[in-house]
């Protein structure tokens, strides 16, 4: 996708695109959100079913729409607490 098209997508649109990919890659609970660290803003995909991580990593690029993508394996039940 070109830079001009990326700038036309809102953060909500970007999250919805990634959610539509992740929902097909895991049967477990997951969350997709923007987060930040010392490296700047990134997209964080949190999953509870760790065995699905490799499918997600293989299908989702490390950068999407100008943002880094991080896959977090979280403990079962963690996403219910948020």
SULTAHU-V977331 format. One record per pair of residues at least 4 apart in sequence whose ideal C-beta (glycine too) atoms are under 6 Angstrom apart, sorted by the first residue. I is the first residue (numbers start at 1). J is the second residue. D is the distance in whole Angstrom. If there is no record, write none. Layout:
i->(I;I)
j->(J;J)
d->(D;D)
This chain:
i->(1;1;6;6;9;9;11;14;15;18;19;22;25;25;25;26;26;26;26;28;28;29;29;30;31;31;32;33;34;35;36;42;42;42;43;43;44;44;45;46;46;47;48;48;50;53;53;56;56;57;60;62;63;64;74)
j->(5;6;65;66;13;14;34;65;32;32;32;30;55;56;59;30;47;49;52;48;49;48;79;47;46;79;45;44;41;44;41;67;68;70;67;69;70;72;71;72;74;52;74;76;73;71;73;60;71;71;69;69;68;69;78)
d->(5;6;5;5;4;5;6;5;5;5;5;6;5;5;6;6;6;5;4;5;3;5;5;5;5;5;5;5;6;4;5;6;4;6;5;5;5;6;5;4;5;6;6;5;5;6;6;6;6;6;6;6;6;5;4)
